[in-house]
């Protein structure tokens, strides 16, 4: 077994940045940086409210055990001289590459090459994506993407940001969502908006994925509220719905996630999300793969607003697009939301009822009742049929 005191052989990333000793109980802050538990506790107990390495203000001073790094160190100690020199070299190489990313001396073109090298090195570890986090790359990349407020949107810079954000999105899926709370800082949120407005389609897709993740997690609830009240952001996301491409798919998922928070619904309706989602579904019906079911779910949520109902009814394709979502042979995923939406529309509007019937909703509902859809969807279909029948009689009496 390797001696923990053999200081000269300890890989750099196995040392606490504060004590410089081998980690015994590594814990990770919300910034993504890892420290020895006793060292960071002393730092915080002294009244410091920043991350010692990045000097970022800690929105959340709590920390979590870094079990992956602890396990990696344990393996390293157990293997002793049997450990591959190549593996130790790879660990130290990761530290050197992280330092290059943090340095202001290198161009973004060079840093893009560094990222590609990092990806190759991580392939040598069992949990490739978790290596990005455990070796401290998440906090570095977040700072490079959102902390460089003065960086010009050159081609080489945007190519770097594209790759950096792809890393960030993969790392956020590993329960590192709290790291995104750094966007609560005004300057970083401002940079987020600059990239959303002027970045490439690939950048916008990644940013939409981050909005989706932020709006879905309780760990970033306050940031989600901030994004949902950012008029410029909502406008940009809604505009992406009309692109009829992968970027519109990502925008649809972001809007659906944002609509989960009740306070965002009015803002989304005001910024044109209803019309945008109708356009998206209409375009998506000509594509094999899309997020039409997600868009339909978002529309159902937005229809709690009377203004959203009016917008659907006044849209020449609004009701008809929803009717077509009631029964689709290839995908019944959006059926329940489509039927639920029509119930809300047809209950209040004669125009909606007439348009739905002209669009073939009765035959669509009968096909749905004969399909393999879930019991809840069939129950809603029967409610809509009963509603249309009773309202038809009522409308006849009032003529």
LINZIPE-V987511 format. One line per field, one symbol per residue. ss: DSSP state (A for helix, B for strand, O for the rest). psi: psi as a letter, one per 40 degrees, with the letter a starting at -180 (. if undefined). burial: 1 if it has 24 or more other ideal C-beta (glycine too) atoms within 12 Angstrom, else 0. Layout:
ss: ???
psi: ???
burial: ???
This chain:
ss: OOOOOOAAAOOAAABOOOOOOBOOOBBBOOOOOBBBAAAAAAAAAOOOOBOOOOOOBOOOOOOBBOAAAAAAAAAAAAAAAAOOAAAAAAAAAAAAAAAAAAOOOOOAAAAAAAAAAAAAAAOOOOOAAAAAAAOOAAAAAAAAAAOOOOOOOOAAAAAAAAAAAAAAAAAAOOOOAAAAAAAAOAAAAAAAAAAAAAOOAAAAAAAAAAAAAAAAOAAAAAAAAAAAOOAAAAAAAAAAAAAOOAAAAAAAAAAAAAOOOAAAAAAAAAOOAAAAAAAAAAAAOOOOOOOAAAAAAAAAAAOOOAAAAAAAAAOOOAAAAAAAOOOOOOOOOOAAAAAAAAAAAAAAOAAAAAAAAAOOAAAAAAAAAOOOOOAAAAAAAAAAAAAAAAAAAAAAAAO
psi: hhhdegdeehideeiheddeihhdghihieeeihihdddddddddeehfihddeeihhdheiiihgdddddddddddddbeehhddddddddddddddddddieeiidddddddddddddddeeidgdddddddeedddddddddeegdehifiddddddddddddddddddefffdddeeeedhddddddddddddeiiddddddddddddddeehdefdddddddeegdddddddddddeefadddddddddddddedhdeeddddddefddddddddddddeeidhafdddddddddddeehddddddddehdecddddddedhhdehededdddddddddddddhdddddddddefdddddddddeafiiddddddddddddddddddddddde.
burial: 010000000111111111000110111111111111101100110000001111010111001101011101101110000010000101111110111111000001001101101110110010001111111111111111111100101000111111111111111111011111111110011011111100110111111111111111101110110111010011011111111100111111111111111001111110111111111111111000011111111111111010011011101011111111111100110111111111111100100110111010110110011000100011011011101100100000000
